[in-house]
Amino acid sequence: MLARVVHKVGVDVTCAGLAGEVCDSRIGLSYCQKTCGFCAPYSYRRLKPYVKPQVSLLPVVMYQTRFEKDDCRGFALGYEAQPFNSLLHSMPALDGVRLGRVLTCINRRKHQETEFAFELMCPPGTVNPKCVNGKIQRTSRFEFQNQGIYAEMLPSPKHDIKALKTMNWLDLQSDEVVVSTMIYTEGAEVFTTLSVHFRINRAGEVLGTFKLMSYKDLIHDDKVFFVACMATTCVLFVVAAAMTLVQVGHDLRLQHGLCKDKAYEITCGLALAVYCIILLVSWSFQVPMSVEFLKTLHSFLDLGGTDTEHRNEAMQSFFDTKESVLKELLWSFRQRITAYVFLCTQFVQLVFHFNAHPKMAMLTSTIRGAMSNTLHFAILFSITYVMLAFMGFWMLGERLRGFRTMESAMITQLQMLIGEFIRADGSEYLNGELNIMYLRSVQAYFFTFSLVNYCLRKKFKLCLGLL
């Protein structure tokens, strides 16, 4: 703005002479601090107390991955090379030579790797040291999770987003745009990273999802309780496995042989004890999340200057720390998956113990007798289900959103088969491993409650006849 005013009047001007124009914009903060009263250090007055225990640590960060430009192919090549006809004066787009390309063709197999995402033309007469050879470079490249990203921090979203719109920050080269922030919940010591992802497909459709990952720091009594529970669990399962070994030895002396149920119990008990030890050791090596969040905060508090180089160093430090935070969150999620698997093994072991009761033994023997029929039915049902889903995708995918992909067709078909109750509130936002675990739970309910009469009726009658 200041440069445009200087170019317009053609003379040198001062901040004092333009105070009324520049002090209400970022120009005053950057170039006229003394005139506008923006000299550091600043002092702030508290206007409103925090009404919630959550607080975001830093301004919102928005970054994107971008595709490289490529030569046009197919019909796009012929469209770009089309001639003009000066007689078509009523059609301005076709009656003269075009100064540039109409289509922006991109290579979706290769991501952009330049130092800056954009190279914009400077307005004529601009007086700006960042403007070199009539061009200015915007949005630096950073490394995050082994890929190059182009990031912008939004300290004032209202003005920053408007500026990004002006420069067409989101364009056809954009692959995925992520808006991210980090949140701390006081009292509960819960640290959360919230990311909203926008992916642009080939047709230009914007698909939005969000990821919310939280980690709780165990301190004071919580830490003692966690260690005590893990140690107690480890000791109890070792004792249980030892007692089972003693019983197996007694059975072998009596020539009863080794029972498969007992072998399974020993294996699961020892495996769970070993897992508890591994979990405790790996957890002890994790850096507390409070330390990681402080590193993120100090990546900007320790800024050595306001020039582009120092800001980029601070931003790269921010992404390095954020990557460490995500690794710890991923470690926590993997432990949840592993614990889920061990819970399933303990559930099977609990079923074995049901045999101690006569009535329960009748039910478990019914399930064992029907296992072959159930397995063959599951195989036949799975093949038929996938085939019908493909037919729905093939015929209806063009018109119905629920069948536009093979994955969505299978989910829609499951809703048609069982009903809408399989969709718990918020389940549509699950993705990755969590979505797989959710669908497996739905399948477990389906096979448990819907196929009982079909698979178990005959075997149940046989078991009743043996009584």
N, C-alpha and C positions, 0 to 999 in steps of 0.2 A: 504493500500500500504506500509506504513512504517513498519507495523507488518510483512508483507511478506518479506521485505528486511532484517529485523532483523533475521527472521527465516532462511533465505537463507545463510547469511554470518556467522551466529552463534555467533556473537559478538555484543556488544553494539555499537550503532552508534549515532551520534548527528545530529541535524537539519542542522548545518553548513556543515556537510559532505554530506548531501543529498539535499542541497538547490536546486540544478539544477533539481531534480526530484519532490520534494514535493511542491515547491512554485507555480507551475502551476496547482495545484489541490486543493481540499478542505482539504487535509491533512495539507497543509501549513497554511490555515486559522484557523484550529482547534488546531494544536499542535505546530506550528513553527511561531507564529505571529511576534516575535522579529526578527528572521533571515530573514523572507520574507518581513518585513516592513508592517505588518498588524496590528500594535498596534493602538487601539482606543485612542482618538476620531479621526475619519477620516475627511478628507477635500475633497470636490468634486469640480470639475470645470465644468461649464456648456458648453456643446459642441453644442447643437442644441436647439433652442427655441421650445416651443409647438406650432405646426401649427394648432391645433384644440382646441376648448374650452373644450373637454372632457378629463378627467384624471381618471385613476383607482387609488383607494386609497391604496390597498394592493396587494401583489402578488396573483396569481391565487391559489385558494384552490380546491383540488379535493378530493372527498369523495365517499364512496360507502356503500351500505347495502349488507350484505352477508347471505347466507343460511348456515345452519348447515349440516355437513356431516351425512350420514345415511347408514344403511346397505343396500346392493344391494338386489333387488327383481326381480322377473320375470326371463327373459332370462339372465339378467346381473348376477344373482346369480350363474347360471350354468356356465356362461362364466368365472367368476372369479375362480370357483372351478374345472376347466378343468384340466385333468392330462397331463403329458408330455410323450413323447416317444423318448428315446435316439437314436433310429434308424433313426429318421428324422434329421440327421446331416446337411442336406442341407437347413433345415428350422430352423435357430437359435432360433426363438421365441418359437418353440415347442419341442425342444430336451433337455430341462433342466428346473430345478426349477427356477421360477421367484422370485426375491428378494422383490418384492412389488406388489401392485395392479396395474391393467391396467386402470380400470374405476374408476372414482370418482363419487360415488352416493351421491346425496344430498336430503335433505328434504325441499321441497319448501313451506311447511306450517310452518316452524320454522326458525327464523333468528338467526344468530350467536350472542352470548352474551359474549364471552370471552373478557378479558381485552385488548388483542392484536389480530390483525387479522392474523398475520403470526408468525410462529416459525421456523426459518431457521437454518440449520446446519452451524456451523462455519468452515472455512477452517482449516485443520490441522496446528497446531503450531501458531494459531492466538493469539496475545497478545492484548486483548481488554477487559476492565472491564465490558462491556455490554454482553460479551459472558459468559454465565453461564451454566455449565454442557454440554459444547459443542454446545449450541444453543443460538441464539440471537433472541429477539422478536422485531417485527417491526409493525408500524401503530397502534397507540393507539385508543381506543374506546372513543367516545364522545356522549353526549346527544343532540339531535336536533329534534325539533318537535315531542317530545314524542317517539322517537325511537333511537336505538343505531346505530351510523355510525362510519366508520373508515376513518380518514381524513389524508391527507398529504398536506402541503403547498409547492408550487413550486416557490421558489425565483429565481431559474435559470432553467426554463423549459427544455432547451436543455439537460442539464446534469441530471436533476431530472427524466425526463421521461425515459431516457436511463437506469437509475438505477432501476426504477420501472419495466421496461421490463425485466431486468436481473433477478429480483426476482419473475417474473410472478405475478405481483400485480393484474392483471385482469385474473381471472380464472373461472372455472365452478361454483364456489361458489358465484360469484358476481351476485347480483340481479339487482341493478341499480347503475350506476356510474354517478356522477354529477360533472361538471367543472363549478365553480362559481367565479364571480368577482363583484365588486361594483364600479359604475362609477358616477362621479359628472360632471354636465354640468354647467360651469361658466356663469354667466350673467342671464341665464334662471332659475337658482336655481332649477334644476331638478336633482333628485337623482334616480339612476337606479340600479336595481339588475339584472344581466344577468346570466342565468344558462343554460347550455347545458346538456341535460339528455340523457344517453345511457342505454336502458333497454335490457337485454339479455333474450330471450324467451327460451322455452324448447328445441327448435331445434338448439340453438346456434346462432340464427340470432340477430344481433345488430340493434335495432330500435332507431334512433336518433330524438330528438325534442329539441326545445329551448323555454325558457320562458323569456320574457322581460317585467319587471314591473317597472313603473316609478311613481314618486311622486313629485309634485311641492310644495315647501314651499312658502306660501303666506306671503310676507313681504311688509312693507311700503304701497305704494299706492294699490298694489294688494290685500292686506289684507283688507284695508278700502273699496275697491270696492266690494269685495266678501260679506262682512258683510252687506253693504248697499243694495246690490241686494237681498240678502236673506230676510232682514227685509222688504224691499219694497214688495217683492212677498208675504210674509206672511200677511202684512197689506192689500194689494189689494184683496187677496182671502177672508180674513175675511169680508171686506167691501162688496164684491160681494155676499158672502153667506148671509150677513145681508139684503142686498137689495132684494135678492130672497125670504128670509123669510117674509119680509114686503109684497111682491107681493103675496105670498102664503096666508098670512093672509087676504089680500084684496079679493082674489078669494074665500076663504072659507066663508067670510061674504056675498058674492054674490051667495053662494051655487054652485060654479062651481066645487068644489071638488079639491083634490090634484093631480096635474099632475105628472106623473112618471118622465118626463124629468126634472122638477124642483127639485124633490126629489133627483135625481141623481146629479144634479148640486150642491145642498147644501152639499150632502155627500162628493163629490169629493173636493169641495172648502175647507171645514173644514179639511178633511184628509190631503190635501196638505199643509195647514197652519200649522197643527200639525207636519207634517214631516219636514217642514222648521225649526221649533223650535228645534226639536230633532236633526236635522243635525247640527245646529249651536252649540248646547250644546255639542254634542259628538265631534265635531271638535275642540272645545275649550279645551277639555281634552286630545287631541292628543299631544304627545311630538313632537316638531319640528324635521323634518328628519335630519336637520343639526346637532342637538344634538346627534341623534342616530349614525350618521356616524362618529362623533368625538369620541364617545365611542368605536366604532369599531376600529378606528385608534389607540386610546390610549391603547387598549387591548394588543398591541404589543410594543408601545412606552414606556409603564410603566413596561416592563418586568424586573423582579427582578433578573434574572439569566439565564444562557444559558443551564442549565441541563435539563433533560427530564421532571422533575416535574414542573419546572417553565414554560417550553414551553407548556406543556399540560394545565396548568392553563390559560395561555394566549389564547390558541386555544379554550378552553371551553368558556372563556369570549367572544371571537369572535363569536362563534355560538349562545350564549345567546343573544347578541346584534343583530345578524342577524335575529334571530327568532322574536325579537321585531319589527325589520324593516318589516319583512314579514307580521306580524299581522297588522301593519298600512297600508301596501299596500293592504292586503285583505279587511280591512275596507273600503278603498277607492273604491275598485272594487265592494263591496256590495252596496255602495251608488250609484254607476253608474247603477247597475241593478235595484235598487229601483226607481231611477229617470226615468229609461226607462219605468217601469211599470206605473208611474204617467203620463208620456208623452202619453202613450197609452190611459189612461183614459181621458186625455184632448183632444185627437184626437176624441174620441167618443163623447165627449161633443160638440166639434166643429161641428160634423155632425148633432147633434140635432139643433144647431143654424142655420144650412142651411135651415131648414124648414121655416124660416122667409121670404125667397124669393120663389115666386111661382114656378119658373123653378127648383130650387133646391129641393123644396118640392116634385115635381114629381119624381125626381131621388131617393130621400130617401124613398119615399113610394114604389117605385119599388124594392129597396133592401129589405125592410121589407116584401113585399109580396113574394119575392123569398127566404126568409130566411129558410123556412121549406125545400124547394127543395134543397137548397145549403147544409144544414146540413145533409140531408139524402145522398146526393151525396158524401159529404166528408167522411161519415162513410163507405159507400160502397167502395169508392176509396181507403181509408186507408187499409181496410181488403184485398182488391185485391192486393194493392201495396206490402204489407208485405208478402203475400203469394208468389207472383212472385219473390220477392227478396230472399225468402228462397229457392225457386226452383233453382234460379241462383246460390246461395251459395252451394246448395247440389250437383249440377251437374258440376259446373264450378270452384268451389273453389280450386280444386286440381291443376288446370292448369293455371288459370288466376289470376293475382295479385289483380285485381279490385273486385274479388268475394271471396277472401280468408277468409273473416269474414262476419258475417251478417251485421255489420255496414257499411263496405266498399261496400258490395253488394247493400245496399239501396242507398248509395251515387252514385255509378256507374249507377244504374238504373235511378236515377233522372237526371244524365247527359245525358243518352240516351234519356230520355223523353223530356227534355227541351233544352239541348244543352250545350256545354262547357262554355257558357257565365256565368253560375252560379259560376264558379271558378274564383273569383277575385284574383289578384296577392297577394300571401302570405297566402291565406285562407287555404292552405293545412297544414300550421303550427299551426292552431288554435286547441285548445283542451279544454276539460272541458266545463265550462259554456259558454265561448266565441264561441265555435263550435256550441253549441245548439242554441244560439242566432242568429248566422249566418244562420243556416239551417232554423230556423223559419222565418227569413226575406225572404229567398228564397221561402219558402212555401207561404208566404203572397203575394209576387209578382205573384206566379203561380196562386193562386186562384183569385187574383184581375184582372189579365189581360187575363188569358187563359180560364176562365170559365164564363166570362160575357155573351157571346152569348148563351151558353148552359143553364144557370140558369135564366137569366133575360129577355130573348127575349119575352116569353109569357106574363109575368107580365108587361113588358113595353108596350106591345100592349093594355093590359087591361087598364092601366093607361091613355094611349092616348085616349081610347074610352070614358073615363069619362070626358074628357075636353070639 
